[in-house]
Amino acid sequence: MPDSVSDRAARSSLWIGGVVLVLALLGGWFFIGFVSQTGDRLERQRVQSLAGTAAAMLDPEQVAALRGRPDDAGTAAFVAVRSQLKRLHAANPDFRFVYLMRPVADKPDQLVFLADAEPVDSPDYSAPGDVYDGPSTVLLRAYRSGLPAFEEPAHDRWGYWVTSLAPIKNPRTGAVIAVLGMDINADSWIANIERYRAFAFVITSLLVALVLLFTLGLQLQNKFAAREALAQKRLEERLRELSATDGLTMVANRRTFDEVIEREWHRAMRTHEPLSLLMADIDLFKPYNDIYGHIAGDHCLQQVAAAISDCAKRSGDLVARYGGEEFAVILPRTDEAAAREIAEKIRERVEALAITHAGNPKSGRVTISLGISTRVPPQAADFVGLMESADQALYRAKEGGRNAVAS
């Protein structure tokens, strides 16, 4: 069975929603990655900018005067530089440690502290000349290249840090004289990056939710449209049925009879098969109406129509109200003998209804007379001859005493 339009529309909306959802997920994946990378880059730029600004505030001459030895403690240059570091630390609460380092002159791969912003009595304080035993690759690269650097999250004996490094240069020679290090707790740093990622994830989730709502909306719209289409189709079918049906007896009306008799006649012409027509009329129906009233008359017509329909149930058979108390039965592919058998069955069925009719002196009940005509086209020029012949046969049945079948 071919798919209905509503089924195709439902599948189409699912495909569209699925494609949009996949695109949204892919776009969300790229978006989350992009925002995370952007957040990482912005955070690096921020801390490097802070370290660069801090380095620019230090006096290079005082920094150059520091030798990286324990006896630097207490010197004017050390006191001044350390005071500056403490102010920088206080002004930048994001940074946990602020310090100066320089490679040892005779050991270029070893770094020593020049000054530290930590309180002297702090267990984290590094005195001048203390050797740095943490990761030193990025520190040495910043010193040797003279370029700012950023050290990825790393562990040392003080904790888990990310470090922003800014070289301090001799303003006259341009030579690097020390490296300013500013440490941020790595967990805090990662949490900042995760906030960017979380923001992107929320946006992506909202987008996916919108896509799902869009798909659901399409499905609901299609279901609603399908229901509307089904209701419209049923209404149209009902209207067609009503336009083809006699409102009182619920058998076919005269217009439907005219259409079907012409169609069946042309079919019989093509197939050379017999076509039979029964014309039936309720005997003495006017007196029935006069005696029992029109409401009883209508009920009688309904009962007779039902009895006729019960006797003509084959595929292609049509029972129609021809007018007033007259009915017609179209019997395709039916010869005269079979048509007479059906006509007799109709007559007997109507008589068996035992509807009282005081105006019918012969039987005292409602009876019916039927005329039969059978043709194999093109014996007659058209179907009008078939109808006239059936009508004449009905007249003979009436003249013969009613409650009869004639051909």
C-alpha positions as CSV (number, residue, x, y, z in Angstrom):
1,M,0.0,0.0,0.0
2,P,1.5,3.4,-0.9
3,D,2.5,5.7,1.9
4,S,0.0,8.4,2.7
5,V,1.0,12.1,2.4
6,S,0.9,12.5,6.2
7,D,3.3,9.5,6.6
8,R,5.7,11.0,4.1
9,A,5.5,14.4,5.8
10,A,6.2,12.8,9.2
11,R,9.2,11.0,7.9
12,S,10.4,14.1,6.1
13,S,10.1,16.2,9.3
14,L,12.1,13.5,11.2
15,W,14.8,13.5,8.6
16,I,15.0,17.3,8.6
17,G,15.0,17.3,12.4
18,G,17.7,14.6,12.5
19,V,19.9,16.4,10.0
20,V,19.5,19.7,11.8
21,L,20.2,17.9,15.2
22,V,23.4,16.4,13.8
23,L,24.5,19.7,12.4
24,A,23.7,21.4,15.7
25,L,25.8,18.7,17.6
26,L,28.7,19.1,15.2
27,G,28.4,22.9,15.4
28,G,28.2,22.7,19.2
29,W,31.3,20.5,19.3
30,F,33.3,23.0,17.3
31,F,31.8,25.9,19.2
32,I,32.8,24.4,22.6
33,G,36.3,23.8,21.3
34,F,36.5,27.3,19.9
35,V,35.2,29.0,23.0
36,S,37.6,26.9,25.2
37,Q,40.6,27.8,23.0
38,T,39.5,31.4,23.0
39,G,39.1,31.4,26.8
40,D,42.6,29.8,27.2
41,R,44.1,32.4,24.9
42,L,42.4,35.3,26.6
43,E,43.4,34.1,30.0
44,R,47.0,33.7,28.9
45,Q,47.0,37.2,27.4
46,R,45.5,38.6,30.6
47,V,48.1,37.1,32.9
48,Q,51.0,37.8,30.5
49,S,49.8,41.4,30.3
50,L,49.7,41.7,34.1
51,A,53.2,40.2,34.3
52,G,54.5,42.5,31.6
53,T,53.0,45.5,33.3
54,A,54.5,44.4,36.6
55,A,57.9,43.9,35.1
56,A,57.8,47.4,33.6
57,M,57.2,48.9,37.1
58,L,60.4,47.4,38.5
59,D,63.6,49.5,38.5
60,P,66.1,47.7,36.2
61,E,69.1,49.3,37.9
62,Q,68.0,48.0,41.3
63,V,67.3,44.6,39.9
64,A,70.7,44.6,38.2
65,A,72.4,45.4,41.6
66,L,71.1,42.1,43.0
67,R,73.7,39.3,42.8
68,G,71.5,36.3,43.8
69,R,73.4,35.7,47.0
70,P,72.3,35.5,50.7
71,D,74.2,38.7,51.5
72,D,71.8,40.6,49.2
73,A,69.4,40.6,52.0
74,G,69.3,43.9,53.8
75,T,70.8,45.9,50.9
76,A,69.1,48.9,49.7
77,A,68.5,47.4,46.2
78,F,67.1,44.2,47.7
79,V,64.8,46.1,50.1
80,A,63.6,48.3,47.3
81,V,63.0,45.5,44.8
82,R,61.2,43.3,47.4
83,S,59.0,46.2,48.4
84,Q,58.0,46.6,44.8
85,L,57.3,42.9,44.5
86,K,55.1,43.0,47.6
87,R,53.1,46.0,46.2
88,L,52.7,44.1,42.9
89,H,51.5,41.0,44.8
90,A,49.0,43.1,46.8
91,A,47.7,44.8,43.6
92,N,47.2,41.4,41.8
93,P,45.4,39.0,44.2
94,D,45.0,36.4,41.4
95,F,48.8,35.7,41.7
96,R,49.9,33.5,44.6
97,F,53.7,34.0,44.3
98,V,55.6,36.9,42.8
99,Y,59.4,36.6,42.6
100,L,62.6,37.4,40.6
101,M,65.0,34.8,39.3
102,R,68.3,34.7,37.3
103,P,70.6,31.8,36.2
104,V,73.8,31.3,38.2
105,A,76.7,32.9,36.4
106,D,78.9,29.8,36.4
107,K,75.9,27.4,36.1
108,P,73.7,28.7,33.3
109,D,71.2,25.9,33.7
110,Q,70.6,26.6,37.3
111,L,68.2,29.3,38.6
112,V,68.4,31.2,41.9
113,F,66.0,33.5,43.6
114,L,66.9,37.2,43.6
115,A,63.8,38.4,45.6
116,D,60.5,37.0,46.8
117,A,57.3,38.9,47.8
118,E,56.4,36.3,50.4
119,P,56.8,37.3,54.1
120,V,60.2,36.3,55.5
121,D,58.6,34.1,58.2
122,S,56.4,32.2,55.6
123,P,57.4,28.6,54.9
124,D,57.0,29.5,51.2
125,Y,59.5,32.3,51.3
126,S,62.6,31.9,49.1
127,A,65.6,33.9,50.3
128,P,68.1,35.5,47.8
129,G,70.5,32.9,46.5
130,D,68.1,29.9,47.1
131,V,68.3,27.5,44.2
132,Y,65.0,26.9,42.4
133,D,64.4,23.2,42.1
134,G,61.1,23.3,40.2
135,P,60.6,23.1,36.4
136,S,63.0,25.5,34.8
137,T,62.8,24.9,31.0
138,V,60.3,27.7,30.3
139,L,62.1,30.0,32.8
140,L,65.4,29.6,31.1
141,R,63.8,30.0,27.7
142,A,62.3,33.3,28.7
143,Y,65.6,34.5,30.1
144,R,67.6,33.5,27.0
145,S,65.1,34.7,24.4
146,G,64.1,37.9,26.2
147,L,60.4,37.1,25.3
148,P,57.4,36.8,27.7
149,A,56.4,33.2,28.3
150,F,53.7,31.1,29.9
151,E,54.3,27.9,31.7
152,E,51.5,25.3,31.5
153,P,50.1,23.8,34.8
154,A,53.0,22.1,36.6
155,H,53.8,20.7,40.0
156,D,56.7,21.9,42.2
157,R,57.3,21.6,46.0
158,W,55.1,24.7,46.5
159,G,52.0,23.2,44.8
160,Y,50.3,23.1,41.4
161,W,50.7,26.3,39.3
162,V,50.6,28.1,36.0
163,T,53.2,30.7,35.7
164,S,53.5,34.0,33.7
165,L,57.0,35.1,33.0
166,A,58.2,38.5,32.0
167,P,61.9,39.2,31.3
168,I,63.5,42.4,32.8
169,K,66.0,44.0,30.5
170,N,68.8,46.6,30.9
171,P,67.4,49.7,29.3
172,R,70.8,50.6,27.8
173,T,72.0,47.3,26.5
174,G,68.8,45.4,26.1
175,A,70.3,42.4,27.9
176,V,68.0,40.3,30.1
177,I,69.0,40.8,33.8
178,A,66.2,38.8,35.5
179,V,62.9,37.1,35.0
180,L,59.8,38.1,36.9
181,G,57.6,35.1,37.7
182,M,54.0,35.3,38.8
183,D,52.3,32.1,39.9
184,I,48.5,31.4,39.8
185,N,47.0,28.3,41.4
186,A,46.5,25.9,38.5
187,D,43.2,24.6,39.8
188,S,41.9,28.2,39.8
189,W,43.2,28.7,36.3
190,I,41.6,25.5,35.0
191,A,38.3,26.5,36.7
192,N,38.4,29.8,34.7
193,I,38.9,27.9,31.5
194,E,36.1,25.5,32.5
195,R,33.8,28.4,32.9
196,Y,34.3,29.3,29.2
197,R,33.7,25.7,28.3
198,A,30.6,25.5,30.5
199,F,29.3,28.7,28.9
200,A,29.7,27.1,25.4
201,F,28.1,23.9,26.6
202,V,25.1,25.8,27.9
203,I,24.7,27.6,24.6
204,T,25.1,24.3,22.7
205,S,22.6,22.6,25.0
206,L,20.1,25.4,24.4
207,L,20.6,25.1,20.6
208,V,20.1,21.3,20.7
209,A,17.0,21.8,22.9
210,L,15.7,24.3,20.3
211,V,16.3,21.8,17.5
212,L,14.5,19.1,19.5
213,L,11.6,21.4,20.1
214,F,11.6,22.4,16.4
215,T,11.5,18.7,15.4
216,L,8.8,18.0,18.0
217,G,6.9,21.0,16.7
218,L,7.1,19.7,13.1
219,Q,5.9,16.3,14.3
220,L,3.0,17.8,16.1
221,Q,2.2,20.0,13.2
222,N,2.2,17.0,10.8
223,K,0.0,15.0,13.2
224,F,-2.4,17.9,13.5
225,A,-2.3,18.4,9.7
226,A,-2.9,14.6,9.2
227,R,-5.9,14.7,11.6
228,E,-7.2,17.7,9.8
229,A,-6.7,16.1,6.4
230,L,-8.4,12.9,7.7
231,A,-11.3,14.8,9.1
232,Q,-11.6,16.8,5.8
233,K,-11.5,13.5,3.8
234,R,-14.2,11.9,6.0
235,L,-16.3,15.1,5.6
236,E,-15.9,15.0,1.9
237,E,-16.7,11.3,1.7
238,R,-19.8,12.0,3.9
239,L,-20.9,14.8,1.7
240,R,-20.4,12.7,-1.4
241,E,-22.4,9.9,0.3
242,L,-25.1,12.3,1.2
243,S,-25.2,13.8,-2.2
244,A,-25.5,10.3,-3.7
245,T,-28.0,9.0,-1.1
246,D,-31.8,9.4,-0.6
247,G,-32.1,11.1,2.7
248,L,-35.2,9.2,3.8
249,T,-34.5,5.6,2.7
250,M,-30.7,5.8,2.7
251,V,-30.5,4.0,-0.7
252,A,-29.0,5.7,-3.8
253,N,-30.9,8.7,-5.1
254,R,-32.2,9.5,-8.6
255,R,-29.0,11.3,-9.6
256,T,-26.8,8.4,-8.6
257,F,-29.1,6.0,-10.4
258,D,-28.8,8.0,-13.6
259,E,-25.0,8.0,-13.4
260,V,-24.7,4.3,-12.6
261,I,-27.2,3.1,-15.3
262,E,-25.3,5.0,-17.9
263,R,-21.9,3.6,-16.7
264,E,-23.2,0.0,-16.5
265,W,-24.7,0.3,-19.9
266,H,-21.4,1.3,-21.5
267,R,-19.6,-1.4,-19.5
268,A,-22.1,-4.0,-20.9
269,M,-21.4,-2.7,-24.4
270,R,-17.7,-3.4,-23.9
271,T,-18.1,-6.8,-22.3
272,H,-21.2,-7.9,-24.2
273,E,-22.7,-9.1,-20.9
274,P,-26.4,-8.8,-20.0
275,L,-27.7,-5.9,-17.9
276,S,-31.0,-6.2,-16.1
277,L,-33.1,-3.5,-14.5
278,L,-35.9,-3.9,-12.0
279,M,-38.5,-1.2,-11.6
280,A,-40.6,-1.6,-8.4
281,D,-43.5,0.3,-7.0
282,I,-45.3,-0.1,-3.7
283,D,-48.9,-1.1,-4.3
284,L,-51.6,1.4,-3.4
285,F,-49.2,3.6,-1.5
286,K,-51.4,6.8,-1.8
287,P,-54.2,5.2,0.1
288,Y,-51.7,4.0,2.7
289,N,-50.6,7.6,3.3
290,D,-54.2,8.7,3.4
291,I,-55.1,6.1,6.0
292,Y,-52.0,6.1,8.2
293,G,-50.4,9.5,7.6
294,H,-47.1,10.6,6.1
295,I,-45.0,9.7,9.1
296,A,-46.1,6.1,8.8
297,G,-45.7,6.3,5.1
298,D,-42.1,7.4,5.5
299,H,-41.5,4.5,7.9
300,C,-43.0,2.1,5.3
301,L,-40.7,3.4,2.6
302,Q,-37.7,2.9,4.8
303,Q,-38.7,-0.7,5.6
304,V,-39.4,-1.5,1.9
305,A,-36.0,0.0,0.9
306,A,-34.2,-2.1,3.5
307,A,-35.9,-5.3,2.3
308,I,-35.0,-4.5,-1.4
309,S,-31.4,-3.8,-0.4
310,D,-31.2,-7.1,1.5
311,C,-32.0,-8.9,-1.7
312,A,-29.5,-7.1,-4.0
313,K,-26.2,-7.3,-2.2
314,R,-23.9,-8.5,-5.0
315,S,-20.9,-6.4,-6.1
316,G,-22.2,-3.9,-8.6
317,D,-25.9,-4.2,-7.6
318,L,-27.5,-0.8,-7.0
319,V,-30.8,-0.1,-5.2
320,A,-32.1,3.5,-5.8
321,R,-35.2,5.4,-4.9
322,Y,-36.5,6.4,-8.3
323,G,-39.2,8.7,-7.1
324,G,-42.0,8.7,-4.5
325,E,-42.8,5.1,-3.7
326,E,-41.0,3.8,-6.8
327,F,-37.6,2.0,-6.6
328,A,-35.1,0.8,-9.2
329,V,-32.6,-2.0,-9.0
330,I,-29.6,-2.2,-11.4
331,L,-28.3,-5.7,-11.8
332,P,-25.0,-5.8,-13.9
333,R,-24.0,-9.2,-15.6
334,T,-27.5,-10.6,-14.8
335,D,-29.6,-12.4,-17.3
336,E,-33.5,-12.4,-17.3
337,A,-33.8,-15.6,-15.3
338,A,-31.5,-14.5,-12.5
339,A,-33.2,-11.0,-12.5
340,R,-36.6,-12.7,-12.1
341,E,-35.3,-14.8,-9.2
342,I,-34.1,-11.6,-7.5
343,A,-37.3,-9.8,-8.2
344,E,-39.4,-12.6,-6.7
345,K,-37.2,-12.6,-3.6
346,I,-37.8,-8.9,-3.3
347,R,-41.6,-9.3,-3.7
348,E,-41.7,-12.1,-1.1
349,R,-39.4,-10.2,1.4
350,V,-41.6,-7.1,1.2
351,E,-44.8,-9.1,1.7
352,A,-43.1,-10.9,4.6
353,L,-42.7,-7.6,6.4
354,A,-46.4,-7.9,7.1
355,I,-47.0,-4.2,7.3
356,T,-50.7,-3.7,7.8
357,H,-52.4,-1.9,4.9
358,A,-56.2,-1.6,5.2
359,G,-56.3,0.1,1.8
360,N,-55.0,-3.0,0.0
361,P,-58.2,-5.2,-0.1
362,K,-56.5,-8.1,-1.8
363,S,-53.9,-8.9,0.9
364,G,-54.5,-6.4,3.7
365,R,-50.7,-5.7,3.9
366,V,-48.1,-3.7,2.0
367,T,-47.0,-5.4,-1.2
368,I,-44.9,-4.5,-4.1
369,S,-45.0,-5.0,-7.9
370,L,-41.9,-5.3,-10.1
371,G,-41.1,-5.0,-13.8
372,I,-38.0,-6.6,-15.3
373,S,-36.0,-5.7,-18.4
374,T,-32.8,-7.3,-19.6
375,R,-30.7,-6.2,-22.5
376,V,-27.4,-7.2,-24.0
377,P,-26.1,-4.1,-25.7
378,P,-26.3,-3.0,-28.4
379,Q,-29.7,-4.7,-28.8
380,A,-31.1,-1.3,-27.9
381,A,-29.8,2.0,-29.1
382,D,-29.2,3.2,-25.5
383,F,-30.2,2.5,-21.9
384,V,-33.4,4.6,-22.2
385,G,-34.9,1.7,-24.0
386,L,-34.0,-0.5,-21.1
387,M,-35.7,1.8,-18.6
388,E,-38.8,2.1,-20.8
389,S,-39.0,-1.6,-21.1
390,A,-38.7,-2.1,-17.3
391,D,-41.3,0.6,-16.7
392,Q,-43.7,-1.1,-19.2
393,A,-43.2,-4.4,-17.4
394,L,-44.0,-2.8,-14.1
395,Y,-47.2,-1.5,-15.6
396,R,-48.2,-5.0,-16.7
397,A,-47.5,-6.3,-13.2
398,K,-49.8,-3.6,-11.8
399,E,-52.5,-4.4,-14.3
400,G,-52.2,-8.1,-13.6
401,G,-53.4,-7.6,-10.0
402,R,-50.3,-6.2,-8.2
403,N,-48.0,-8.0,-5.8
404,A,-46.5,-9.6,-9.0
405,V,-43.4,-9.7,-11.2
406,A,-43.6,-9.1,-14.9
407,S,-41.1,-8.9,-17.8
